[in-house]
Amino acid sequence: MKTKMIAPSILSADFLHLADEIDAICEAKADFVHIDVMDGLFVPNLTFGPFIIKQIKSISNIPLDVHLMIENPENWIDKYIQAGAEILSVHLEAAHHLNRTINKIKELKTKACVSINPSTPPQNLEYVLEMLDMVLVMSVNPGFGGQKYIDNTDRKIEWLNNERIKMGYNYLIEVDGGVNENNINRLSKLGVDVFVAGSAIFSKTNYKEIIEKFRRLM
């Protein structure tokens, strides 16, 4: 696996031409398709269900990075994995029995990720870090695309990177929210491995060009 990866967030894509958008980011050699699943309860927005994930999976030649921003995620794990999720993220703030939820994801041969909101300290993950394939750090309050990066996220990334080195863990660090060409180099140096970018990619006319630029900056 590459050490630095780009995951375009289709929350910012043109939904009227979603198949074309998926084809375009695959052609641009993105590493993952990042899919935000919202239930209107955990976050104030509604997006995709398993049926749409299954349709995206049928046309994507890159892995699906599915981020569950939903209440009671443990009740939906099977459905989203069956639909095609290869990486599945659940929120620390939403999972009532986090160890059990992580174990269930891994038992279903899927990469397990836990996401934390901007107000959640990364230290709250200390006792599950050794179980994880990835940690997703939200650098905006989840629910909508196009928001500005919250600066104190840097300290969270630094802590997670230092803890990974100190303990010999192998989890990836993913950041989502406000990632762009002005901060991606700094975030990479702090230890980020996977960069979720929505409007920074989909607002451009040439996705391949901006993704290649991101890779140079990383």
N, C-alpha and C positions, 0 to 999 in steps of 0.2 A: 504494500500500500504506500502511496505517496506520503511524504511527511507534511506537506501543505496542500490543502484541498479547498475548492470553491464549491459552494452549494447554493445556487440561485433559488430564491424563495418565490414560488409562483403566486404568492399572495399579491405580488405587484405585477403579475402578467396580465395580458389582455384575455379575459375569460371568454370573450366572443370567438377567439381564435386560439383556444388553449392547446389543441393538438399541434398547431403550427409553432406555438411558443415552446412546447416540449421538444419538438424536432429541432428547433433552432438552438436551444441550449445544449442538446446532445451533440449537434453538429459543431458547436463551439468548444466541445470537449470539457464541459463542466464535469465535476467529479460525482456530484449527487444532485438529485432533485429534492429540494427542501419543501415539505408540504405541511402547512400549519392547519391543524384540525381544531376548530373552535366550536363550542357548544352554546354560546350565548349566556352561560352561567358562570363558568370560571373566568371567562373574559367577555367583554361586551360586544361580541361579534359572532356571526355564524359563517361557517365555510363548508368544508368537504366532509362527506361521509365515506364509508368503505366502498360504496359503488363507484364513486369518482376515482378513488385510489386505484381500484382494479382497472379502470379504463386507462388511467395514466400508465400503470404498469405494463399494459398491453402494447404501448407504443414507445416506451422508454428503454434505451439500451444502457442506461446508467442506474445505479442503485437509488432507491427511494428512501429518503431520510424523513420519517414521519414524526411530527412533533404534536403530541396530544395535549392541547390546552383545554382540558375537559375535567369536569367533576367525575369522581369514581372511575379513573382510567382502568383499574383492574377488571372492570366489567366488559371492557371493549378490546382488550389485548388480542384475544383470539381472532376477532373479526378483522382487525387492521393488519395483522400478520398474514392471515389468509388472503387478504386483498392485495398484498404485495410489499408491505413494509420490510425493508432489510435492516434498517436501524429504527428503533422505536424509542421515543423520548416521552417520559411521564414527568409531571411536575412534583417536586418534593412537597409543595404546598397542597396538592390535591390527592396524593396517594396516602390512604389511611394506614396501610401496612406495607411500607416501602420495600423491606427485605423480601417479603412474599411476592410482591409485584415484579421486582427485578428477577427473582428466581424463575418466575413464570415465563418472562420474556426469554430468558436464556434457555430454558427447557424447550422452548419452541424454536431453537436454533436461530435466534435473531439477536443482533447486537443491542445491548441494553444501555440506555442513556437516561440520566436524570437531569432535568432542567431546574434552574432556580431563578426566581424573579429578582428585580433590582434591589428590593429591600431585604432579601434573604442572605444572611452571611454564608459564605462557602463552607465555613467550619461546621455547619449543620449537616454536611454530607460526610463528615469524617469517618463514621462507622460503616459506610457503604462503599466508600471509594474503591476499595480493593475488589469489589464485585463488578465494577462498571467498565464498559468499553469506551464510554464517552461521557463528558459532563458538558451540558449546554448552559452557558451563562447568558441570560437575557440582559442586553445592554440598553433596552428600552422597556417600558411597561407593555406587556403583551396585549394584543388585540387588533392593532392596526399597523400598516406599513408606513414607511416614509418618515419615521420619527428620528430625532437627533440622539446620537450616542450619549449615554450618561457617563460622565468622565470618571466617577469613582469606581466604575467597573474594572478599571486598570488594576486596582488593588486586589480585587477578587481573582483576576487572572494570575497575578503574581503569586498569590497564596497557593492556588491550585497547582501551578507549575512547580513551586518550591516543594510542596507536599509530595508531588509525583516523583520528583528527584530524590527526596529524602527517604521515601518509603519504597522506592523501586517499583512503583505502580506503572501500568501501561495505558491508562485511559487517555483518550484524546480530549483536548479542550476545544470546544466549539463556541463561537460567539455569534449572537444574533441581535441585530438592531443598530442601525446607523453606521454600518460598515461601508466605507467608501475609499476612494483612491488617496484621500488625505490622511487616513489613519491606519490603513491596512499594514503598512510597514512597521509602525510602532507596535501594533497588536501582535504581529508576527514575532517581533523581538521579545515581547513579553511572554510568549510561549503558546499562542493560539495555533492550532493545527487546522481547524475547519472554519471557514469564513462563510457565514450566511449573508447573502446580499440580495436585496429585493429591488428597490427603486434605483439603486446605483447601477444595476445591470439592465433592468427592463425599461428604464427611461432612455437608454441609448438605442440607436438604430442598428448598430453592429455589435452583437453580443460577443462574437469571437474576439473582436478587437479589445473590448473592455476586459474580458476574462484574461486575455494574454497580458494586458497591462497590469492587472492585479497580480499575475504570477511573477512578473518582473519586479514589482514592488515588494512582494513577499520575500 
